[in-house]
Amino acid sequence: MSHVSILRGRGFTLVECLVVMGVVGLLLALSLPALQRTREAARRAQCASNLHNIGVAVHNHIAQDGSLPRGHFFRRDGEGSWDFSDFSPHTRILQHLDQSALFNSVNFRLGGDVYYGRQENSTAERSRVSVFLCPSDPEAGAMLRNSYRANTGPEADPYGALRRPGFAFGSFTPVYQAIRPADFTDGMAQTVLFSERVVGDGTKSKYTPHRDLWYAAKFLPWTVPPADEMARLCGSLSDPAPRHHSEMGSTWLYSGNDRTFYNHVLTPNSLVPDCGHELLPEKYAVVTARSYHLGGVQVLLADGSSRFVGDSIDLPIWRALGTRSDGITVDSF
């Protein structure tokens, strides 16, 4: 009898249980943001590590071939005709990322994505390369997604901009050209090599402004408007559900603004949505550095170092960092 009384005396009342539950809930609510910050810090560190590894691979490629990995659409042969080839810089550094077997599976004799879906490159097309995926982007883990883009400079169409006097390229060009360290006359520590760009949502029926690319025009002139005009065009969107491209970053295998290139038309994580040509989004498009990191994006500089660049960076500085030979150097950013 006394034993039962003792047990009853040690019990909790309903009010006490509610108080304990409330305290536990409060502690969980207070600790959850700290836990999320810790997890994001780890993801951000992994993202920086991915870019570092890409940088090491690029410099190993330079040591082996004397130039950066090429990223291009066309090559003119000795007889004046064009040879189509658009394998990405990512594909060309696979062997320096402990992916020699995957590199050897790629049939470079095929021109490029016009052969997409054919048996010859099916292994590469189905392969997931973790170093090309930013863990902070919840959509990037899908098969063949690509989180890291090669910098083509401050224009929406660097290929068409070749016709513009005084044009300054980024670290990569969409034409068959060997870019060497000596071509970085602004300094390799002054030029961005790669940056993050969140992937598309993959849903044609839904437009997600910070992920997708809306079609600003079905036909753009052969001489694509300068960067400022393209930025205004992208900012003119008024339709909440425009025609758009939802497969941004769909593969690391092929070049193109819709897959592995980006440009410095707009500052990181700009509120202005990306836009481009409806028929040729792989060539004519504003593609902005974007991430899920709070306040900015991770970038890889041409000297192999990685940096975090804030969203508030001035546009002229950002564009200067996007060119390798415009004669403008940046003291700090």
Buried (B, 14 or more C-beta within 10 A) or exposed (E): EEEEEEEEEEEEEEEEEEEEEEEEEEEEEEEEEEEEEEEBEEBBEBBBEBBBBBBBBBBBBBEEEEBBBBBBBBBEEEEEEEEEBBBBBBBBBBBBBEBEEBBEBBBEEBBBBEBEEEEEBEBBBEBEBEBBBBBBBEBBBEEBBBBBBBBBBBBBBBBBBEEEEEBBBBBBBBBBBEBEBEBBBBEBBBBBBBBBBBBBBBEEEEBBBBBBBBBBBEEBEEEBBBBEEBBEBBBEBEEEEBEBBBBBBBBBBBBBBBBBBBBBBBBBBBEBBBBBBBEBBBBBBBBBBBBBBEEBBBBBBBBBBBBBBEBEBEBEBBBBBBBBBBEBEBEEB
